Amino acid sequence: MKAGIIGLGYVGLPLAVAIAEEGHEVVCVDTDQRKLAALERGETYIEDITSERLRAIGGLLHPTSRYADLAAVEVVVIAVPTPLTENREPDLGPLIGAATSLAGVLQQGQLVVLESTTYPGTTRERLVPLLEESGLAAGHDFHVAYSPERIDPGRMDWTLRNTPKVVGGLTDACRDRAVAFYSQVCDEIVPVAAPEEAELTKLLENVFRSVNIALVNELAILCDRMGIDVWEVVEAANTKPYGFMSFRPGPGMGGHCLPVDPFYLAWKAREYDMPTAFVELAGEVNQKMPYFCVERVAHALNGHAKPVRGSRVAIVGVSYKPGVGDLRESPALKIMRLLGEDGADLVYHDETVPELPDFGLSSQSLEETLDGADVVVIVTVHPGLDVDMILARAPLVVDFRGVTRGRQAPNLVRL
C-alpha cells in the first residue's frame, strides 16, 4: 500500500510514521518547507516522534509540497489545522485549500479520510463537494470517511496504536475501506453510522472536558474569594470511588482541540436554532481564566508593595501543556500579553520554546529567569522543573498549576 498524508503536525506526522513502520510508503505533503527539510534530514520537530524512528524508516517517507504526488497513492488522510477566526468562529481555510488542491489530482478508487477536528456535516457538506470538482462521484468513484484524531501530544501511555479509532464512512463501503486501512495501525476500530456521528463524537469528548474544567476553574475563583484551598477540595472529592471524576483548575486551556471545539459545536448548533448555552458558557469561563490570573499576579505584587508596571515578571512555562513545545491557544501567551500591556518587564523560561518572536523574547535558563525577578509565575510545569529552587530564590511565587501543593512558604501564592 502507498498512502498520503496532508498536514505534518502533531496528528499527521505520527500517523505517517506509524504507516511507514508497517512497511508502507507514505507521501507526506505540507506547505511548511521547514518541516519538509527536517524530514529529509531525518530530524524530528515534535516530541512524540524521535529522530531515531524517522531514520529507521528513512526511504519510506517522501516529504513534498506537491499535491501531484498524491495521484499515485491508495489512501489520502487530511490532517490540517482547523482553528478559529478572531471572532471565535470556525476557520476552514486550510481544509478548503487542501481539498481543492487534492481534487486536482484525485483518482478513481482512492480513499480520502478527514481527521481534522470540525463540526458535524463538514465532511458531507464541505469536503465532498470540493473533491467532486474532480468530476468523480463520492461513494461511487472514490471513498470518503471521517475519523477524528485522538492524539494527546506528549503522552506515551495512550498512543495511536492502543487508542480506539472511531470511523464513519459516507457509505458502508467507504466505512469498510477506512476500517481496513486503520486496522493496520490501530488495535481497535469503532465503526459508527456516518461521518456526522464521528465528527460529533470528537466534539463531545472535548466539550466534556471543557465543561468540567470550566466548573473547577469557576470553583477556584470562588475558593480564592472564600479563602478556601481549591486544590485540597479537589483532592478530597477525588477520594470518592464513584460518581466523581477529578479535573484540576488552571490558567486556561490551550492546544488544538479543547479551546476550539466548544465554539465549533456552538456555531453549528445555531444553524438549528439551538443555542448551546451550557457549552458556550464553559468556553467563556475558560477564556476568562487568563484575566483572573493576571489579577492574581497584580494582587500578589500589591501585597509586596509593588505595582505591575515596572516589575520584572518571570513566566515559567509558556507552552500549553507539559512536555511539548506547542503554543497553540496557550494561556501563557495571553497572560504575558496582558501583563505587558500593564507595563510589566517580562522574561520567561521554557526549554521547549526557545523563542517568542511576537514578544521579542528568548527563553532563559531557570537561574537567569529568577535573577532580579519581582515575581515568578508558574504557568506550565515541564518535567524536571526545580520547584524548590524557585521557592528558595524568588521573592514572590504565584503558582497556577498546584505544583507547590504540600509546601508552605511566606512568598507563595496559589491559584
N, C-alpha and C positions, 0 to 999 in steps of 0.2 A: 504494500500500500504506500501511496505517496500523499501526504497531507499538506495543507497550507494553513498558516495562522496569520491573521491580520491584527496587529497590535501586540507588541512585545513587552508589556509591562508586567506587573505582579500577577496577572492572570494568564496572559498569553505565553510568556516565556516558560513557566513551569509546565504548562501543557505541551509545548513544543518539545521540551526536554524529555518529558515522560513518553511521548510518542516515539522519539528517536531512540530512547533506551530500549524500546521494544523491537528495534531493528528497522524502523521505517524512516524514509526520507521526509524531511519537513521543509517546505518553503516558508521562510519567515519574513513577512512583509511589515515594514514600518516606515514612517516618514522621517524619523529621527536618525540622522546619519551617525550620531554618536553611538547609539545603540547598535546599529549595524556594524560599525567599525569595531566595537568591543567584541561582538560575537565573532567577527572574522579573526580576531586575535585570540579567541578562546577565553576572554575575560568577562566575568560577570559584573552586573551593575545592580542586582537585587540580592537581598540577604538570603532568600530561600534557595538559591541555586549557587553552588560553588563553582569556581573556575575549573576545578578538577573534574566535575561532572561534565562541564561543557567540552573540555578537551577530550574526555573519554569517548564522546560521541562525534567528535570532530567533523568527519566528512558527511554526516547525515543531516546537519543543519545547513540551510542555504539562505543566508541573510540577503535581503534585497529590498529595494523600494519599487520594484517593477511589478505591477499587477499582472502583466502579461505572463509572468512565470507561473501564475496560478492556473493557467489553462491546462496544465499537464497533471494536476492533482485530482484525487478522487473526492476528498473532503476539504472544505474550507470552513474554518472557525473564525468568527468575527469577535474579537475581544478588545474593542476600542473603548476609550473613556466615554461615559455618559454623565457629564457634570451638570451643574445648574447655571443658569444665567445670573446676572446681577440682581434680577428680580425674583430669584429663587424659583424659576420655572425650568422644566426640562430643556436641556441643550442637546439635541440630537445631531448637531452639526458633524461631529466625527463619524457617527454611524451612517448618516446620509452620504457623506463623502466616500466612505469605504464601500457602501453598497453600490453607488453609482459607478465607481471605478471597477468593481467586481463584475457588474453587469456587462461591461465591455469585453470581458474575456470568458464569461460563463459558458460552460459546456454541458451538453446533454448528459444526463446520468449522474452529475455531481450532487453531492450533499452539502448544503450550506447550513451551518449552525450558528445561531447568535447566542453569545454568552454574556454580553454586556447587560448590566442591571438596567431595567426600564419598566415602564408602566404596562399593564395588560392591554394587548392589542397592537403593540409596536411591531411584532413580527409579521402579523397578518396584514395590518393596515399601512405600515410604513415600509418595512423591509421588502415584502413580497412584490408590491407594485414597482419598486425600483429595480429589483432583479428581473422582473418580467419585461423591462425595457430592452432586454437582450433578444426578445422575440420568442423566448422559451416560456412554457407554462409551468408554474409551480405546482408540485404534486403530480405532475404528469411527465414533463420533460426533465425536471430536476427536483430534488427533495429539499425540504426546508424543515428545520426544527429549532426549538429554543431549549437551552439547558443552562440554568443560572449558575454562574461561578460561585463557589463556596470557599474561596481561598481566604485564609486568615494569615496575612503576612507575618513572618517571624515565628509562626507556630509549627512545631515539629511533631507533636503527638497526633494531630489530625491533618492529614495531607490529601492531595488529590487522589491517591490510591485508596485510602481507607475511609474517606468521607463519602457517604451515599450520594449518587449523582441523579438529580431529577431531570427527566427528559420528556418534552411534549412535542409531538410532531404535527405538521399541517394535515397530514393524513396518517392512517395506520401504517402504510408503507414507509412514510417519512420517519415516523417514530421508530419503526423496526430497524431502519438503516442507522439511525442515530444511536440506538441501543447497542447495536453490533459494533459500532465504532468505539463508543466509550467503554465497552466491556473489556477492551484491550488494556486500558489504563486505570480503570476503576473496579474495585471488588464488588460493589453493589450498585445496581441501577434501579431507580424508582420511576417507572413509566407513569405519566399522567395523561389525561384525555386529550389535551390540546396545548398549543403554546401559551394560551391565556392562563391556564392553570399553573403552568410552570413559572410564568412571569410573576403572577401574584404570590406564588409560594415564596419567592425570593424577597418580595416586599414585606410579606407577613413576618418572615424570620427577623428582618432588621427593624421593622416597626415595633415588634415585640420588645426588642432590646431598647430601642429609643424611648418607648413609653416608660419602661421600668427604670431606665437611667434618669429620665426626667423626674420621675417620682422621688427617687432618692436624692437627686440634686435639689429639688424643692424642699425636701425634708432637711437637707444640710443647711439651707438658708434659714429655715425656721429654727433649727438647733442653734445656729450662731446667735440668733436674737434671744433665745431662751437660756443660753449658757449651758447647753447640753452637748456632750461629746457624741457626734453623729456616728463616728467610727465604732464606738463601744455599742451603740444601739444596733447598728447593722450586724456586728459580730454576735451579739446576744441573740438577735432574732434568727440568725443563721443556725443556731443550735437546735431549732425545731426540726425534727426529722421528716416532716411532711408539710405540704401546703405553703412553703416559702422557698423562694429562690433568691440568692444573695446578689445584689448589684451594688457597686460602690460609687460614691459621689466623685466628682472631679471637675476640672475646669471647663468641660465641654467635650463634645465629640468631634473626632476627626476621621480621616480616611476617605475611601472611595465609595462607601455604602451608607453607613449609619447616619451621617448628617444629610444625606441626599435623598434616601429612599422615602421618608415620610412626605417630602414635598412632591415626589413623583406620584405617589398614590393620591395625595390630596388634590393635585392638579387634575388627574384623570377622573376622580370622583365628582368633581364639579361639572363635568360633562354630562353626568347623570342626575344633576340637581340633588346631589347627596353630599353636603358638606361634612367632611370627616373631622368634626370639631376636636374630638379626643386626640386624634393623630396630629393635627395641626398644633394643638396646644403643647403637646410633648416636644415638637420641633421648636416651638417658640421658647419654651423653658430652657432647653439645651443651648439655644442660640444666645440666650441672655447670660449664661454662666460666665463667660469671659469678662463681662461688665461687672458682675458681682465680685469676681476675683480681683479686678483692678481696684474696686472699692475696698476690698480686704487688705490689699497691699498699702493703699493710701492710709487706711485706718491704723495699720500696724506701724507705719512710719510716723504718723502723727503721735502715737504713743511714745515714740522716741524723740519727740520734739523736732521732727524733720518733715518738710514738705516733699511731695513727689518731684516738683521742679528742682532740678539741680542735684537730686540724689542719684547715686550710682546704683542702678538696679541690675543685679546679676540673675539672668534666667538660666536655670539648669534644665536642659532637655527641651528641644523645640520641635521634634518630630511628633506625629500624632499618637504614637504608641511605642512602648519599649522594644528595643532590639531592631528597629527598622529606621531607615532614613527618609521615609515618606512624609512629605509636608502637606499633602492634600487636606484641606479643611482643618489644619492643625489649630487648636485653640490657642496655642502658644503665640502664633503669629498675630492673632487679634489682640491678645493681651499685650504683646510688645508694641503693637501699633498704638493702642490706647494710651499706654504709659508714655510712649514717645510724644504723643500729642499733648500730654500733660507736662512735658518738659523733662522727663527722666533721661539720665545718661545711661544708655543700655549697653550691656555686654552679655555674652552668652557662652555656654559650654554644652556641646553635643558632638560626640565623636562620630556620629553617623551623618551629621550635616556640617560639612566643612565651611560652607559659606551661605550667607543670606544676602544676595545682591540687592534685593529691594530695600534692605536696611543699611547697606554699605558696611556689613559686619562680617567678620570671620570668627569661627569657633576658637576659643582659647582653652588652654589646659585648665583643669579644675582649680589648680593653685593660682594661676593668673586671674581667673574669673573671681576668685574670692578676695584677692588683694584689693583693698580700697573700697570694697562693696559696702554700701549702707544697708542693703537688704538683699538676701539671696532668696529667689522664688523657685521652688521645686515644682516644675510643671510636668515633666516626663521623666520617669525613673528607668534609665537603661541598666541592664545587668552590670553589676560590679561598681555601681555608684557608691562612693565613700561618704555615706551619710554622717558618720561620726566626725570626719574631718570638717564637713560643712558646719555642723553644730559647734565644733570647737573653735573655728576660726571666724565665723560670720557674726557680726554684732546683732543681726536680726535675721531669722529664717521664717519664711512663710511656706508651709507645706500644703499643696493642693492635692496630693495623692495618698496621704495617710502613711507614707513610708516611715515616719517617725513615731508611729504608734508604739507605746510602751516606753518611750523616752520622755524624760522631764527635763526642761531647760528653761531658764528665765527669758532667753532670747527666741523662743519658739512659739509660733502661731500656726495652728492647723485650720484647714477648711472646716 
